[in-house]
Amino acid sequence: RRETVMVNGVKYLKLECVGQGGTCKVYKVLCPKRKTYALKRIKTQGREKETIDGFMDEIRLLQGLRGRDNIIQLIDAESCRSEGLIYV
């Protein structure tokens, strides 16, 4: 059975891990409309405030660039402070 992850009330099915780094993992996921996306899961626990602020700035920047050609499109993002995770 495959894992699911919720982002702002939308359930995504994790298909596979396609990359990882020191603070995050990137998963290939399937949304309810049967579209495939990349989902970045960022661990914030134990990170400095400046590092977390940098991740949030990245989200704001991508939100501002929505609809632009040659820019990866941000579908959704959620900060789960209680879990110590950010989903992008």
Backbone as JSON, one array per atom type, in Angstrom:
{
  "sequence": "RRETVMVNGVKYLKLECVGQGGTCKVYKVLCPKRKTYALKRIKTQGREKETIDGFMDEIRLLQGLRGRDNIIQLIDAESCRSEGLIYV",
  "N": [[0.84, -1.19, 0.0], [0.55, 2.2, -0.85], [1.85, 5.31, 0.42], [0.11, 8.31, 1.41], [-0.11, 11.89, 1.21], [-1.26, 14.89, 2.63], [-1.96, 18.09, 1.42], [-3.02, 21.17, 2.11], [-5.63, 20.11, 2.34], [-5.87, 18.5, 0.09], [-5.4, 15.29, -1.13], [-2.51, 13.56, -1.95], [-0.99, 10.9, -3.71], [1.89, 9.18, -2.97], [4.25, 8.21, -5.27], [6.96, 7.64, -5.83], [10.25, 8.29, -4.45], [12.15, 10.8, -5.79], [14.36, 12.32, -5.38], [16.69, 13.67, -2.96], [17.96, 15.73, -0.3], [19.87, 17.51, 2.16], [17.89, 18.74, 3.78], [15.49, 18.12, 2.63], [13.14, 16.03, 0.79], [12.15, 14.91, -2.43], [9.26, 13.95, -4.0], [7.6, 11.98, -6.48], [4.31, 12.43, -7.19], [0.78, 11.66, -7.29], [-2.12, 13.37, -8.07], [-5.63, 13.87, -7.1], [-6.94, 14.36, -9.53], [-5.63, 12.81, -11.28], [-3.21, 13.77, -12.26], [0.33, 14.04, -12.49], [2.79, 15.17, -10.27], [5.65, 16.91, -8.86], [6.55, 16.8, -5.5], [7.86, 18.58, -2.91], [9.14, 17.85, 0.23], [9.97, 19.46, 3.07], [11.98, 19.39, 5.88], [11.69, 21.12, 8.87], [12.32, 21.01, 11.51], [14.71, 21.65, 13.99], [16.04, 23.45, 12.44], [17.44, 26.68, 11.74], [15.81, 29.86, 12.22], [16.26, 31.66, 10.11], [16.82, 29.96, 7.98], [14.38, 28.61, 7.62], [12.81, 30.84, 7.01], [13.92, 31.42, 4.53], [12.98, 29.27, 2.96], [10.25, 29.87, 3.01], [10.3, 32.31, 1.69], [11.03, 31.43, -0.84], [8.67, 30.11, -1.6], [6.87, 32.29, -1.68], [8.05, 33.76, -3.76], [7.76, 31.95, -5.94], [4.97, 31.9, -6.03], [4.47, 34.47, -6.89], [5.45, 34.32, -9.46], [3.75, 32.79, -10.91], [2.24, 31.46, -13.83], [4.09, 32.45, -15.61], [6.18, 31.97, -18.45], [8.63, 29.36, -18.85], [9.13, 28.97, -16.15], [9.06, 26.91, -13.35], [5.96, 25.8, -12.24], [4.23, 26.59, -9.32], [2.03, 24.61, -7.64], [0.76, 24.25, -5.17], [1.24, 24.95, -1.66], [2.13, 24.32, 1.74], [2.65, 25.04, 5.14], [3.37, 23.09, 7.85], [3.56, 23.51, 10.92], [3.25, 22.1, 13.33], [4.03, 19.54, 12.64], [6.53, 20.04, 11.81], [7.16, 20.44, 9.12], [7.33, 21.53, 5.7], [5.44, 21.65, 2.79], [5.82, 21.72, -0.69]],
  "CA": [[0.0, 0.0, 0.0], [1.35, 3.42, -0.97], [1.57, 6.4, 1.35], [-0.48, 9.54, 0.9], [0.22, 13.1, 1.94], [-2.27, 15.94, 2.46], [-1.5, 19.47, 1.31], [-4.19, 22.05, 2.07], [-6.85, 19.33, 2.18], [-5.82, 17.67, -1.12], [-4.63, 14.08, -0.88], [-1.63, 13.13, -3.02], [-0.45, 9.56, -3.56], [3.32, 9.13, -3.23], [4.61, 7.15, -6.2], [8.36, 7.29, -5.58], [11.16, 9.37, -4.09], [12.97, 11.09, -6.97], [15.56, 13.05, -4.98], [16.74, 14.11, -1.57], [19.11, 16.51, 0.12], [20.02, 17.6, 3.61], [16.68, 19.17, 4.48], [14.24, 17.79, 1.94], [12.97, 14.93, -0.15], [11.23, 15.23, -3.51], [8.49, 12.78, -4.39], [6.67, 11.98, -7.6], [3.01, 12.19, -6.58], [-0.39, 11.67, -8.16], [-3.22, 14.12, -7.44], [-6.94, 13.25, -7.35], [-7.34, 14.52, -10.94], [-4.76, 11.88, -12.02], [-2.03, 14.45, -12.79], [1.56, 13.73, -11.77], [3.54, 16.35, -9.87], [6.75, 16.75, -7.91], [6.22, 17.37, -4.19], [9.04, 18.72, -2.05], [8.85, 17.83, 1.66], [11.1, 20.1, 3.74], [11.98, 19.26, 7.35], [12.07, 22.37, 9.51], [12.74, 20.77, 12.9], [16.13, 21.8, 14.23], [16.6, 24.44, 11.51], [17.41, 28.07, 12.21], [14.7, 30.67, 11.71], [16.65, 32.23, 8.82], [16.7, 28.9, 6.98], [12.94, 28.43, 7.39], [12.37, 32.05, 6.3], [14.36, 31.27, 3.14], [12.03, 28.38, 2.29], [8.99, 30.6, 2.85], [10.55, 33.31, 0.64], [10.97, 30.69, -2.11], [7.26, 29.89, -1.89], [6.3, 33.58, -2.08], [8.6, 34.08, -5.08], [7.1, 31.1, -6.93], [3.58, 32.35, -6.13], [4.49, 35.7, -7.7], [5.85, 34.01, -10.83], [2.76, 31.89, -11.52], [1.79, 31.8, -15.18], [5.21, 32.9, -16.45], [6.83, 30.93, -19.25], [9.95, 28.89, -18.44], [9.24, 28.92, -14.68], [8.33, 25.79, -12.76], [4.74, 26.33, -11.65], [3.85, 26.16, -7.97], [0.63, 24.18, -7.6], [0.27, 24.5, -3.82], [2.25, 24.88, -0.6], [1.57, 24.38, 3.1], [3.58, 24.92, 6.26], [2.78, 22.34, 8.97], [4.47, 23.77, 12.05], [3.13, 21.05, 14.34], [4.77, 18.39, 12.13], [7.87, 20.47, 11.45], [7.3, 20.19, 7.69], [6.76, 22.41, 4.68], [5.2, 20.95, 1.53], [5.82, 22.63, -1.85]],
  "C": [[0.89, 1.24, 0.0], [0.89, 4.48, 0.02], [0.88, 7.55, 0.64], [-0.01, 10.7, 1.76], [-0.84, 14.14, 1.62], [-1.59, 17.3, 2.41], [-2.73, 20.34, 1.11], [-5.47, 21.28, 1.73], [-6.91, 18.46, 0.93], [-4.9, 16.49, -0.84], [-3.83, 13.69, -2.12], [-1.09, 11.74, -2.69], [1.03, 9.59, -3.92], [3.63, 7.94, -4.13], [6.04, 6.68, -5.99], [9.13, 8.53, -5.14], [12.09, 9.58, -5.29], [14.23, 11.88, -6.63], [15.52, 13.42, -3.52], [18.03, 14.87, -1.31], [19.14, 16.56, 1.63], [18.74, 17.92, 4.36], [15.39, 18.71, 3.81], [14.33, 16.52, 1.12], [11.97, 15.4, -1.2], [10.59, 13.94, -3.97], [7.74, 13.02, -5.69], [5.34, 11.59, -6.99], [1.91, 12.26, -7.63], [-1.52, 12.38, -7.43], [-4.55, 13.45, -7.76], [-7.42, 13.35, -8.81], [-6.44, 13.71, -11.87], [-3.6, 12.57, -12.73], [-0.84, 14.11, -11.9], [2.31, 15.03, -11.51], [4.76, 15.94, -9.06], [6.32, 17.45, -6.62], [7.47, 17.39, -3.33], [8.58, 18.75, -0.59], [10.1, 18.33, 2.38], [10.95, 19.93, 5.24], [12.49, 20.56, 7.96], [12.56, 22.18, 10.95], [14.26, 20.88, 13.01], [16.8, 22.8, 13.3], [16.5, 25.83, 12.11], [16.28, 28.82, 11.55], [15.02, 31.24, 10.32], [16.51, 31.21, 7.69], [15.24, 28.68, 6.61], [12.38, 29.63, 6.62], [12.76, 31.98, 4.83], [13.44, 30.37, 2.35], [10.7, 29.1, 2.04], [9.13, 31.68, 1.78], [10.49, 32.66, -0.74], [9.53, 30.46, -2.54], [6.62, 31.19, -2.38], [6.77, 33.99, -3.47], [7.9, 33.27, -6.17], [5.63, 31.48, -7.11], [3.5, 33.59, -7.02], [4.83, 35.45, -9.16], [4.88, 33.05, -11.53], [2.35, 32.4, -12.9], [2.89, 32.28, -16.11], [5.8, 31.72, -17.21], [8.2, 30.6, -18.66], [10.2, 28.91, -16.93], [8.45, 27.72, -14.2], [7.13, 26.36, -12.0], [4.46, 25.72, -10.28], [2.36, 25.84, -7.99], [0.02, 24.53, -6.24], [1.44, 24.43, -2.85], [1.55, 25.0, 0.75], [2.68, 24.21, 4.11], [2.85, 24.24, 7.41], [3.72, 22.45, 10.17], [4.44, 22.65, 13.08], [3.91, 19.79, 13.95], [6.21, 18.74, 11.82], [8.18, 20.24, 9.98], [6.72, 21.33, 6.86], [6.61, 21.55, 3.43], [5.1, 21.97, 0.41], [5.6, 21.8, -3.09]]
}
